[in-house]
Amino acid sequence: MKRFYEKAAARRTDEGWQVELDGRPLRTPKRAPLILPTEAMAQAVAAEWDAQGDLIDPASMAMTGIANAAIDHVSADRLGFASRIAAYGETDLVCYRASGPEPLAARQCAAWDPLIAWAARRYDIAFELTEGLMPQPQPQPTLSKLSAALDAFDDFALAAAQPIVTITGSLVVTLALLEREIDAETAWLAGQVDELYQMEEWGADAEAEAVLARRRSELETAARFLSLR
C-alpha cells in the first residue's frame, strides 16, 4: 500500500490514547479504533507509521501488530487467548532437562533454576522436573495458579505475551517478564539455552542465525511493548 498520510500522532481521548493519521483515527484490521492505554505506547505506534517510506510495510510495524492483536483478538476472546498461552505451562521448557552433556545440563540449571525458584515463591506452587522429552504432567494446582496469574494481566499484556511464550516455550519465563522479574535479555537467553549451546558446539549456518535474529527481535519488541504499559 502506498503511503496516504503525512503525519502520525497520538491524541488523548476519554477512552485512552488514539493514534491518528493526519488527524483521522487509525483503525485496526477489524475496523476498531486504535486506542491504547498509555501515551508512551501510542507514541511508539505512531512512530512506526511516521517511519514508513513511500510504501507501507506492515512487517516493519511490530508494535502496531501487537496493539492490533490486543484489540481485535484478545478482547474478542480473552478466555480462549489466555488459555492458549497458559497451555505452555503443561510442557514448560524449564522443566525438561538434558541428561548430558554436562556443560549443557549445567547451563540449563543456571538459567532455569532461579526462574523455577521465583515462580514457586511467587505463586506458591511446585514443579515436576524430568530428563528427556517424554511429557511430564505438572500438578493441577500449579497449572491453575499459573493460569490465574496470567489472567490478572490486561489485554495488551496478553497480546505481548503471545510472541514471548511462543519464542521461549516457557510460561514461567513469560510470567517473569510480565512481572518484571527479568529483562528481555534474560528471557531470551533462558528460552534459547539449547539452541545457543548447539550453535557454539557445532556452528550455525546463515539461515539458522537469521532465524534466531528474527526471533530475538520479536521478543525484544514484545518486551518493549510491555514496558510502555
Wavefront OBJ file of the C-alpha trace (Angstrom):
o trace
v 0.000 0.000 0.000
v 1.239 3.479 -0.845
v 1.628 5.941 1.982
v -1.542 8.048 2.091
v -0.822 10.379 5.024
v 1.713 12.995 6.056
v 1.906 12.688 9.830
v 1.050 10.170 12.552
v 0.321 11.374 16.063
v -1.276 10.349 19.366
v -4.160 12.264 20.936
v -5.716 11.899 24.383
v -9.397 10.928 24.397
v -11.866 9.864 27.075
v -11.168 6.206 26.185
v -7.368 6.449 26.108
v -4.730 7.462 23.569
v -5.942 7.439 19.973
v -3.375 7.056 17.171
v -4.254 9.314 14.246
v -3.049 9.787 10.685
v -3.376 13.424 9.592
v -5.940 13.896 12.340
v -8.052 10.885 11.306
v -8.383 7.957 13.747
v -6.266 4.959 12.841
v -8.212 1.692 12.917
v -7.298 -1.944 13.401
v -7.750 -4.529 10.621
v -11.218 -5.243 12.094
v -12.026 -1.517 11.949
v -11.897 -0.821 15.676
v -10.329 2.494 16.745
v -6.667 2.029 17.645
v -6.890 3.369 21.196
v -4.068 2.494 23.580
v -3.834 2.701 27.370
v -0.750 4.923 27.675
v 0.751 7.859 25.828
v 4.106 6.079 25.549
v 2.525 3.090 23.801
v 0.537 5.302 21.438
v 3.619 7.369 20.610
v 5.593 4.197 19.837
v 2.892 3.005 17.441
v 2.650 6.448 15.835
v 6.435 6.460 15.386
v 6.223 3.236 13.365
v 3.720 4.863 10.995
v 5.823 8.018 10.770
v 8.874 5.940 9.862
v 7.230 4.447 6.749
v 8.502 5.453 3.345
v 6.537 5.807 0.121
v 5.219 2.262 0.623
v 3.748 0.971 3.898
v 5.413 -2.220 5.122
v 3.299 -3.903 7.855
v 6.194 -6.234 8.697
v 8.169 -3.237 9.941
v 5.440 -2.237 12.414
v 5.612 -4.888 15.123
v 4.306 -2.612 17.882
v 1.262 -1.840 15.759
v 0.762 -5.557 15.219
v 0.712 -6.280 18.954
v -1.690 -3.389 19.573
v -3.984 -4.668 16.816
v -3.900 -8.160 18.330
v -4.875 -6.825 21.760
v -7.913 -5.014 20.372
v -9.050 -7.388 17.628
v -8.200 -10.783 19.105
v -7.628 -10.700 22.864
v -10.621 -8.532 23.684
v -12.844 -10.606 21.389
v -11.896 -13.942 23.006
v -9.922 -13.202 26.140
v -10.563 -16.595 27.761
v -9.527 -18.537 24.673
v -6.476 -16.356 24.020
v -5.264 -16.642 27.620
v -5.872 -20.398 27.726
v -3.659 -20.929 24.670
v -0.815 -19.106 26.419
v -1.435 -20.894 29.725
v -1.211 -24.259 27.942
v 2.551 -23.789 27.654
v 2.734 -24.427 31.405
v 1.790 -28.056 30.802
v 5.081 -28.696 28.958
v 7.159 -25.756 30.127
v 10.675 -25.630 28.695
v 12.282 -25.061 32.108
v 11.007 -28.431 33.386
v 12.713 -30.538 30.691
v 16.379 -31.121 31.417
v 19.170 -32.734 29.430
v 20.861 -35.778 30.929
v 24.047 -34.677 29.175
v 26.467 -33.441 28.118
v 27.347 -31.919 31.475
v 28.038 -28.376 30.170
v 24.548 -28.190 28.662
v 22.903 -29.565 31.799
v 24.820 -27.000 33.856
v 23.680 -24.155 31.605
v 20.093 -25.258 31.908
v 20.325 -25.314 35.690
v 21.969 -21.885 35.791
v 19.337 -20.339 33.526
v 16.206 -22.133 34.709
v 16.577 -22.987 38.394
v 16.338 -19.338 39.541
v 13.166 -18.908 37.459
v 11.574 -22.018 38.924
v 12.512 -20.885 42.434
v 11.000 -17.459 41.778
v 7.751 -18.897 40.409
v 7.498 -21.332 43.333
v 7.771 -18.440 45.811
v 5.648 -16.007 43.851
v 2.707 -18.306 43.206
v 3.133 -20.917 45.983
v 3.479 -23.795 43.531
v 5.710 -26.795 42.819
v 7.043 -28.214 39.562
v 7.840 -31.726 38.372
v 11.193 -31.776 36.553
v 12.228 -34.522 34.162
v 15.071 -35.550 31.895
v 14.431 -36.053 28.213
v 11.421 -35.144 26.097
v 8.726 -37.506 27.357
v 5.750 -35.476 28.643
v 5.798 -34.870 32.373
v 2.420 -33.775 33.789
v 2.527 -30.824 36.151
v 0.405 -30.715 39.324
v -3.053 -29.342 38.609
v -2.770 -26.702 41.387
v 0.389 -25.437 39.693
v -1.322 -25.103 36.323
v -4.373 -23.442 37.879
v -2.308 -20.859 39.744
v -0.162 -20.075 36.701
v -3.309 -19.610 34.627
v -4.793 -17.316 37.288
v -1.589 -15.267 37.331
v -1.844 -14.814 33.579
v -5.495 -13.795 33.809
v -4.533 -10.875 36.048
v -2.907 -9.040 33.137
v -4.741 -6.747 30.741
v -5.425 -7.386 27.051
v -2.338 -5.512 25.891
v -0.045 -7.515 28.165
v -1.590 -10.773 26.937
v -1.086 -9.733 23.318
v 2.620 -9.161 24.018
v 2.848 -12.401 25.995
v 1.843 -14.490 22.989
v 5.047 -13.999 20.946
v 7.151 -14.276 24.117
v 5.739 -17.654 25.140
v 5.953 -18.919 21.548
v 9.607 -17.942 21.220
v 10.733 -19.137 24.666
v 8.446 -22.154 25.010
v 8.019 -21.250 28.657
v 5.091 -19.841 30.600
v 7.407 -19.366 33.586
v 9.798 -17.204 31.563
v 6.870 -15.266 30.112
v 5.333 -14.554 33.523
v 8.713 -13.497 34.903
v 8.995 -10.968 32.086
v 5.390 -9.811 32.539
v 6.045 -9.336 36.254
v 9.314 -7.501 35.503
v 11.297 -10.051 37.467
v 13.646 -10.424 34.472
v 14.526 -8.329 31.439
v 14.312 -9.190 27.753
v 17.939 -10.343 27.568
v 17.468 -12.812 30.421
v 14.227 -14.074 28.882
v 15.929 -14.567 25.526
v 18.883 -16.469 26.956
v 16.605 -18.655 29.098
v 14.492 -19.555 26.097
v 17.419 -20.396 23.827
v 19.786 -22.318 26.107
v 19.768 -25.459 23.971
v 19.956 -23.686 20.609
v 22.807 -21.408 21.647
v 24.752 -24.325 23.108
v 24.378 -26.356 19.919
v 25.488 -23.401 17.806
v 28.585 -22.966 19.939
v 29.410 -26.666 19.698
v 28.663 -27.323 16.046
v 28.463 -23.923 14.408
v 25.499 -22.381 12.611
v 24.689 -21.558 9.033
v 23.474 -18.171 7.879
v 19.855 -19.305 7.724
v 19.822 -20.512 11.342
v 21.443 -17.296 12.513
v 18.875 -15.246 10.592
v 16.023 -17.174 12.235
v 17.486 -16.581 15.692
v 17.991 -12.891 14.963
v 14.386 -12.520 13.838
v 13.053 -14.326 16.901
v 15.211 -12.224 19.191
v 13.949 -9.027 17.575
v 10.339 -10.179 18.023
v 10.898 -10.945 21.697
v 12.624 -7.622 22.333
v 9.778 -5.768 20.625
v 7.201 -7.558 22.773
v 9.214 -6.765 25.894
v 9.432 -3.110 24.904
v 5.679 -3.055 24.310
v 5.180 -4.400 27.836
v 7.417 -1.687 29.279
v 5.174 1.025 27.778
v 2.028 -0.108 29.611
l 1 2 3 4 5 6 7 8 9 10 11 12 13 14 15 16 17 18 19 20 21 22 23 24 25 26 27 28 29 30 31 32 33 34 35 36 37 38 39 40 41 42 43 44 45 46 47 48 49 50 51 52 53 54 55 56 57 58 59 60 61 62 63 64 65 66 67 68 69 70 71 72 73 74 75 76 77 78 79 80 81 82 83 84 85 86 87 88 89 90 91 92 93 94 95 96 97 98 99 100 101 102 103 104 105 106 107 108 109 110 111 112 113 114 115 116 117 118 119 120 121 122 123 124 125 126 127 128 129 130 131 132 133 134 135 136 137 138 139 140 141 142 143 144 145 146 147 148 149 150 151 152 153 154 155 156 157 158 159 160 161 162 163 164 165 166 167 168 169 170 171 172 173 174 175 176 177 178 179 180 181 182 183 184 185 186 187 188 189 190 191 192 193 194 195 196 197 198 199 200 201 202 203 204 205 206 207 208 209 210 211 212 213 214 215 216 217 218 219 220 221 222 223 224 225 226 227 228 229
